[in-house]
Amino acid sequence: ILRRLKTDKSIIQDLPEKQEMNVFCGLSAAQATVYQQLVDDSLAQIEEAEGIKRKGMILTLLLRLKQLCNHPALLDSKGKKTKSKTGDNSLMSSQQSGKLRRLEEMLEEAISEGDRGLIFTQFSEWGKLLKPYLEHKFGKEVLFLYGATRKKQREEMIDRFQNDPDGPSIFILSLKAGGTGLNLTRANHVFHVDRWWNPAVENQATDRVFRIGQKRNVQVHKFICTGTVEEKINDIIESKKQLAEQTVDAGEDWLTEMNTEQLRDLVLLDRSAVIDD
């Protein structure tokens, strides 16, 4: 399915500019240790597997590595909700995650300028951890919309974000629940904290902000952990970007067709990218 692109000025002429940038972050030492262990253990098992079982194991490995690139707590906590009153606890320390450190810095700058931002993640578990952490960090309410959010709550959140001058300036959304059909033009920053293998899905999420009604220039920040599977897949996507941006149906199935050596090259950790704590 090919999509019309908003960059085509023959379609929409009155939109402001959209600036997209990659935000490269290193892994913390704690992340790197778990990453290497996960790769070693999983590749040994994948090498022995065949057929559908092998494909499932590859997808599981890629999923876990992406979660780990966000924060080790996503694997440690197995997605269990942290209590918001604990806020900035050792489980969610930014020292354990290069991405979280950088996200904090960028949000602080955006808020100080009076801007508003959307944070998209494909993991609702990450949103559940991120919401209380950022509320504690900035001393302000943070909205979070995901699959289990009721329709009435969803509408109230959107209305407050869009129309309340004193409303929350940070809105976390799961990519599946908030990536289509919403109008959130009050934001002028979009943070993709974990990458979807298909850029067309990310572009649809960005379009919650970059759409008719947007008066300000939009900045789109795509977070990538250097030296990991995220950087290598980003390179592959960039090389096929023109078609991939227009095709909504493309997923991650192509990754499961790799042989073990190709997969090893894809997930191999570059130790030089690890942050010295």
C-alpha positions as CSV (number, residue, x, y, z in Angstrom):
1,I,0.0,0.0,0.0
2,L,1.6,3.3,-1.1
3,R,0.9,6.4,0.9
4,R,0.7,10.0,-0.3
5,L,3.5,12.0,1.4
6,K,3.1,15.4,3.0
7,T,6.5,16.4,1.7
8,D,4.8,16.5,-1.7
9,K,3.9,20.2,-1.9
10,S,1.3,19.5,-4.6
11,I,-0.7,17.8,-1.9
12,I,-0.4,20.1,1.1
13,Q,1.1,23.6,0.6
14,D,0.4,25.4,3.9
15,L,2.3,23.2,6.4
16,P,5.4,24.5,8.2
17,E,8.7,22.8,8.0
18,K,9.5,19.4,9.5
19,Q,13.1,18.7,10.6
20,E,14.0,15.0,11.2
21,M,17.1,14.0,13.1
22,N,18.7,10.9,14.4
23,V,19.7,11.0,18.1
24,F,22.6,8.6,18.7
25,C,23.0,7.3,22.2
26,G,25.5,4.9,23.7
27,L,24.7,1.9,25.9
28,S,25.5,2.1,29.6
29,A,27.9,-0.5,31.0
30,A,24.9,-2.3,32.6
31,Q,23.0,-2.4,29.3
32,A,26.1,-3.7,27.4
33,T,26.6,-6.6,29.8
34,V,23.0,-7.8,29.5
35,Y,23.1,-7.2,25.7
36,Q,26.2,-9.4,25.2
37,Q,24.8,-12.2,27.4
38,L,21.5,-12.1,25.6
39,V,23.1,-12.2,22.1
40,D,25.5,-15.1,23.1
41,D,22.7,-17.2,24.7
42,S,20.1,-16.6,22.0
43,L,22.4,-17.2,19.0
44,A,23.5,-20.6,20.4
45,Q,19.8,-21.6,20.7
46,I,18.9,-20.2,17.3
47,E,21.6,-22.1,15.6
48,E,20.1,-25.4,16.7
49,A,16.5,-24.4,15.8
50,E,14.6,-24.7,12.5
51,G,11.5,-23.4,10.7
52,I,8.8,-21.5,12.5
53,K,10.5,-22.1,15.9
54,R,13.7,-20.4,14.6
55,K,11.8,-17.4,13.2
56,G,10.0,-17.0,16.5
57,M,13.3,-17.1,18.4
58,I,14.8,-14.4,16.1
59,L,11.8,-12.1,16.6
60,T,12.0,-12.6,20.4
61,L,15.7,-11.8,20.4
62,L,15.2,-8.6,18.4
63,L,12.3,-7.6,20.6
64,R,14.4,-8.0,23.8
65,L,17.4,-6.2,22.4
66,K,15.1,-3.2,21.5
67,Q,13.7,-3.2,25.0
68,L,17.2,-3.4,26.5
69,C,18.3,-0.4,24.4
70,N,15.5,1.6,26.1
71,H,16.4,0.5,29.6
72,P,17.5,-2.7,31.4
73,A,14.4,-2.3,33.7
74,L,12.2,-3.5,30.8
75,L,13.7,-6.9,31.1
76,D,14.3,-6.9,34.8
77,S,10.8,-5.9,35.7
78,K,9.2,-8.1,33.0
79,G,6.9,-5.2,32.2
80,K,5.3,-5.0,35.7
81,K,4.0,-1.6,36.5
82,T,6.2,0.5,38.9
83,K,4.3,2.5,41.5
84,S,4.3,6.2,40.6
85,K,5.1,7.2,44.1
86,T,8.5,5.6,43.9
87,G,9.3,7.8,40.9
88,D,13.1,8.2,40.5
89,N,14.2,4.9,42.0
90,S,17.2,2.7,41.4
91,L,15.2,0.6,39.0
92,M,14.7,3.6,36.7
93,S,17.9,5.5,37.1
94,S,18.9,7.3,34.0
95,Q,22.5,6.2,34.7
96,Q,21.5,2.8,33.5
97,S,20.3,4.0,30.1
98,G,22.0,6.2,27.5
99,K,18.7,6.9,25.8
100,L,17.0,8.0,29.0
101,R,19.8,10.4,29.8
102,R,19.5,12.0,26.4
103,L,15.7,12.1,26.5
104,E,15.8,13.9,29.9
105,E,18.2,16.6,28.5
106,M,16.1,17.2,25.4
107,L,12.8,17.3,27.2
108,E,14.2,19.8,29.7
109,E,15.3,22.0,26.9
110,A,11.9,21.8,25.1
111,I,9.9,22.5,28.3
112,S,12.1,25.5,29.2
113,E,11.2,26.9,25.7
114,G,7.5,26.4,26.4
115,D,7.2,23.7,23.8
116,R,5.2,20.5,24.0
117,G,6.3,17.0,23.0
118,L,5.0,13.6,22.1
119,I,7.0,10.5,23.1
120,F,6.2,7.4,21.0
121,T,7.1,3.9,22.1
122,Q,6.0,0.5,20.9
123,F,6.3,-0.9,24.4
124,S,3.4,0.0,26.8
125,E,5.6,-1.4,29.7
126,W,8.2,1.4,28.9
127,G,5.5,4.0,29.0
128,K,4.3,2.7,32.4
129,L,7.8,3.1,33.8
130,L,8.6,6.4,32.0
131,K,5.4,8.3,33.1
132,P,6.2,8.3,36.9
133,Y,9.9,8.7,36.3
134,L,9.4,11.9,34.2
135,E,6.7,13.2,36.6
136,H,9.2,12.9,39.4
137,K,12.0,14.4,37.4
138,F,10.1,17.5,36.1
139,G,7.5,17.8,38.9
140,K,4.7,18.0,36.4
141,E,2.0,15.6,35.2
142,V,2.8,13.5,32.2
143,L,0.0,12.0,30.1
144,F,0.2,8.3,28.9
145,L,-2.2,6.8,26.3
146,Y,-2.0,3.1,25.4
147,G,-4.2,0.2,24.4
148,A,-5.9,-0.1,27.8
149,T,-6.8,3.6,28.0
150,R,-10.6,4.0,28.0
151,K,-12.3,6.1,25.4
152,K,-13.4,8.8,27.8
153,Q,-10.0,9.1,29.4
154,R,-8.4,9.2,25.9
155,E,-10.6,12.1,24.8
156,E,-10.0,14.0,28.0
157,M,-6.2,13.6,27.7
158,I,-6.3,14.8,24.1
159,D,-8.5,17.8,25.0
160,R,-6.3,18.8,27.9
161,F,-3.1,18.5,25.8
162,Q,-4.5,20.4,22.8
163,N,-6.6,23.1,24.5
164,D,-5.5,23.7,28.1
165,P,-2.8,26.4,28.3
166,D,-1.7,25.0,31.6
167,G,-2.0,21.4,30.6
168,P,0.7,18.8,30.6
169,S,3.5,19.4,28.1
170,I,4.6,15.8,27.7
171,F,2.4,13.1,26.2
172,I,3.6,9.5,26.0
173,L,1.8,7.3,23.5
174,S,2.1,3.7,22.5
175,L,2.7,3.5,18.8
176,K,-0.2,1.2,18.2
177,A,-2.8,3.0,20.3
178,G,-1.7,6.6,19.5
179,G,0.0,6.3,16.1
180,T,-3.0,6.9,13.9
181,G,-6.2,8.9,13.9
182,L,-5.3,11.6,16.5
183,N,-4.8,15.3,16.1
184,L,-2.1,16.6,18.5
185,T,-0.9,19.7,16.7
186,R,-0.2,21.5,20.0
187,A,3.1,19.6,20.2
188,N,6.0,20.6,18.1
189,H,8.4,17.9,19.1
190,V,8.1,14.2,18.4
191,F,10.4,11.7,20.1
192,H,10.6,8.2,18.7
193,V,12.4,6.6,21.6
194,D,12.4,3.1,20.1
195,R,12.4,2.5,16.3
196,W,9.9,0.6,14.3
197,W,11.5,-1.5,11.6
198,N,9.2,0.2,9.1
199,P,9.6,4.0,8.8
200,A,6.0,4.3,7.3
201,V,4.6,3.4,10.7
202,E,6.8,6.1,12.4
203,N,5.7,8.6,9.8
204,Q,2.1,8.0,10.5
205,A,2.7,8.6,14.2
206,T,4.6,11.8,13.4
207,D,1.6,12.9,11.4
208,R,-0.3,13.3,14.7
209,V,1.7,16.6,14.9
210,F,2.7,17.4,11.3
211,R,-0.8,17.9,9.8
212,I,-3.2,20.7,8.9
213,G,-3.6,23.0,11.9
214,Q,0.1,22.9,12.8
215,K,1.4,26.5,13.0
216,R,5.0,25.8,14.2
217,N,8.0,24.0,12.7
218,V,8.1,20.4,13.9
219,Q,11.2,18.6,15.2
220,V,11.2,14.8,15.0
221,H,13.9,13.0,17.1
222,K,14.6,9.4,16.3
223,F,16.6,7.6,19.1
224,I,19.2,5.0,18.1
225,C,21.6,3.1,20.3
226,T,25.0,3.2,18.6
227,G,27.0,-0.1,18.2
228,T,23.8,-2.2,18.5
229,V,21.2,-3.8,16.3
230,E,19.3,-0.5,16.3
231,E,22.1,1.3,14.4
232,K,22.6,-1.5,11.9
233,I,18.9,-1.8,11.1
234,N,18.7,2.0,10.8
235,D,21.4,1.8,8.2
236,I,19.5,-0.9,6.2
237,I,16.3,1.2,6.4
238,E,18.1,4.3,5.3
239,S,19.4,2.5,2.2
240,K,15.9,1.5,1.2
241,K,14.2,4.6,2.6
242,Q,12.4,5.9,-0.5
243,L,10.2,2.8,-1.0
244,A,10.0,1.9,2.7
245,E,8.6,5.3,3.7
246,Q,5.7,4.8,1.4
247,T,4.9,1.2,2.2
248,V,2.8,0.7,5.4
249,D,2.6,-3.1,5.2
250,A,6.4,-3.9,5.4
251,G,7.2,-5.4,8.8
252,E,10.2,-7.2,10.4
253,D,9.6,-10.7,8.8
254,W,12.5,-10.1,6.4
255,L,14.9,-10.2,9.4
256,T,13.8,-13.8,10.2
257,E,15.1,-15.0,6.8
258,M,18.7,-14.3,7.7
259,N,21.1,-17.1,8.3
260,T,22.9,-17.3,11.6
261,E,26.1,-15.5,10.4
262,Q,24.0,-12.7,9.0
263,L,22.1,-12.4,12.2
264,R,25.3,-12.5,14.3
265,D,26.6,-9.5,12.2
266,L,23.3,-7.7,12.8
267,V,23.2,-8.0,16.5
268,L,26.9,-7.9,17.4
269,L,27.7,-5.3,20.0
270,D,30.4,-2.7,19.2
271,R,32.1,-2.3,22.6
272,S,33.6,1.1,21.5
273,A,30.1,2.6,21.7
274,V,29.6,1.8,25.4
275,I,29.4,4.8,27.7
276,D,32.0,4.9,30.5
277,D,30.0,5.4,33.7
